[in-house]
Structures are given as structure tokens and as C-alpha cells.
Amino acid sequence: MRKSSETSDQSQRLPVCAVLLAGGRGTRFWPRSRTRTPKQLLNIVGRETMLLQTVARLKTLVPSRNIWVVTNTDQAAPVRRELRRVPASHILAEPVGRNTAAAIGLAAIHLAHEHGDALMAVLPADAYIRDVAQYRRLVRGALGLARTPGNIVVLGVPPTRPETGYGYIEWGAAVNGPRGITAYSVRRFTEKPTLRQARKYVASGKYFWNAGMFLWRVSTFLENLQRFLPATHDALRELAKAVGTRKYAGALRRVYPGLENISVDYAVMEPATRVEGKSRVFVVPAKIRWSDIGSWAAVYELLATKFGENVSAGRSMSLDASGNYFWSSKKFVAAIGVRDLVFVETADAVLLCARERSQDVGRIVKWLERSKTKDLL
């Protein structure tokens, strides 16, 4: 990993790179989501896949040659086919999943090899953002704040409900943000609180949801990784010596399984806010109409324009039915007298569940795994 000078002149010339985390399986979107066609490679909302929508949002922010994707060996080839303008060498395949700290670290050593240092926007590949213009404005401003060595920046989504499945960011004093954006110092991160805690956080008005959108310099991230997760940092430093050589594939298979299996939130973000002295962690409020689209129910909520509306991705007719979501690529769906259901049909499987139980679809996938029903996975 090459060291870059910290002069202000060089800092201004830092390339801007995006790292898309695309290794998830999206089990709650079964039966459409499978091992080789996970959520990010599906057109869950709209005509394009979630991955292509994510890349499209980066237009004017990051050139295609500076986009990187961290995925897994099963999905690497489909991702390369999907992103033909992104260099094939920028699709990084983890041999095994080791959570987000390792995935971001893997991307960081490749960026360091290619650029020495760079501005790094780490983004999920499967989120939905309706207000794209505002998103781009905020990312530009956040990149400006992240340009200062040592600064860690996260986009925070204003919460709309006491959700227990998200992390929360407590904000503190206001700071002067570049490009006219609002930013605050971060007091602490809290991962997936209890319902009672989440209700208090939302009522206080002092918290944002952590949507997993981070911005920093590559050097800043690696320095924090060395400080808070030294074993993983040292292993990645050894792996970095093989980047760009014929030894890389073998070194990756040898080194990567031994990395700590921990999220970047627990590994870096939480301890970074506990460091004594002036805070170097900042949150930029992001009112961008964001959704992680974590279930079929979330898809329905995004697409329904009025209460009780039936939403269908294909041809359908409803009689005395309301609040339903239908997905069938080829067959006509006729619904009579049913309420608040999810119906998803593929060539080899049908999902039928109460809309309020759509979070439990992942349990079906676990059952299929235990049953070794590989043809449905």
C-alpha cells in the first residue's frame, strides 16, 4: 500500500472512487432471489436491476473506471456482465464472506495499489433512493468533508418509525460543511436497538438511521483499521503485496478466510466515536427518500400510491381484494376476496404469505438449506 503525501495540493487532486458492497444474497426476496441472482441483480423496483440503479446514481460523481464492486465468487461473473463499463479487474470476489469490515478493507488495498490514496465512497448496491438530485448534492458535499485526512463521514437518514433492524447515529454539534451542506459531529453509533430504545431515539429527534453509506480517504480508513482491528489490517497489508501479481489469487484464498468476521459499524465506526479529543466522525443528514427495500412488504409500500391499493408487476385483475402485491413474469394473476397478501411466482416456485410476515421469507430459505434443496436456492 503506497503512502501519498498529505499536501493540500495533492489532496485536491485525489481521485474519487466508489466501492459498492454487493455480496448479499437477499434471502427475503426468495423465490426471485437465488444464490446467483441475488437482490442486487434483480429489478425489484423499476426496470433496471438494483445494482444498475446504484451505478446510475453515481453519474457525474464517479467515472465508471473508478467504480469497484465487492461481491462473492458465485456472483462475480453476473456482476461483470451487468457492469460492462466497469473494468473487470474492479469486480473483487471474496472467497468467503467476512462481513463489511473485511470487504471494505479488501477494496481499500486495491485502491491504494492503484492510486496511492483516494476519496472512497462506500455504498450498498441494493438500496433505493428516490431523490437522486439531492443525493448527488449531499454526496459531493460529504466527499468534500471526507477530503480532510482523518475525517470519517456517514450519510444519516431521518427515521420515520422506531425500526429495530437498523443502526442509529446520535448527532451532536453542527459543523461547517462544504458546498453548503449541513453536517454534525457524531456522538455515538448504536446497532439494532430494542424497540423501547428505538422509540426513545425517534422521539428525541437526535438520531439518524445508519444507511451504510460511508465516505473517507483510503488512508483514513486503513489507519482506523490498523488502530481498531489490527489483525485484519496486518493480514490485508500482507495480501496487498500480491495485488497486481500472479500470486494474488492464491494469497487471497489463503489470507481472506482468516480475517475477522465483523461489520465496519462494530469494528471502526463505534470505536472511532469513543476516541478522546475532538471528534473526527461526522454525519450529513440525508433526506433523500431512502429505503433498503428489505422485504416484499417494503416493495409494496414503495409502489402503492394509496391505501389498500393492489400492486402488480404484471397483468392482473382483482375483485373485492386490497393491499396485495403480485409478481408473475408470464402468468395473468386473478385475485378474489383476499387482503394484504404477497404472491410471487417463478418457473419453479410460488411464494404466498401475509404481507406483514414477509420478513419471515428468509426462514424458508434456511429450511431449504437444511433440507439441501439446492435446486431452489
Secondary structure, DSSP 8 states (H G I E B T S, - for coil): -------HHHHHT--EEEEEE-----GGGTTT--SSS-GGGS-SSSSS-HHHHHHHHTTTTS-GGGEEEEEETTTHHHHHHH-TTS-GGGEEEESS--HHHHHHHHHHHHHHHHHSS-EEEEEESS-EES-HHHHHHHHHHHHHHHTSTT-EEEEEE--SS--SSSEEEEEEEEEE-GGG-EEEEEEEEE-S--HHHHHHHHHHT-EEEEEEEEEEEHHHHHHHHHHH-HHHHHHHHHHHTTTTSTTHHHHHHHHGGGS----HIIIIIHHHTTSSSS--EEEEE--S-EE---SHHHHHHHH--STT--EESS-EEEES-BS-EEEESSS-EEEES-BSEEEEE-SS-EEEEEGGGGGGHHHHHHHHHHTT-GGG-
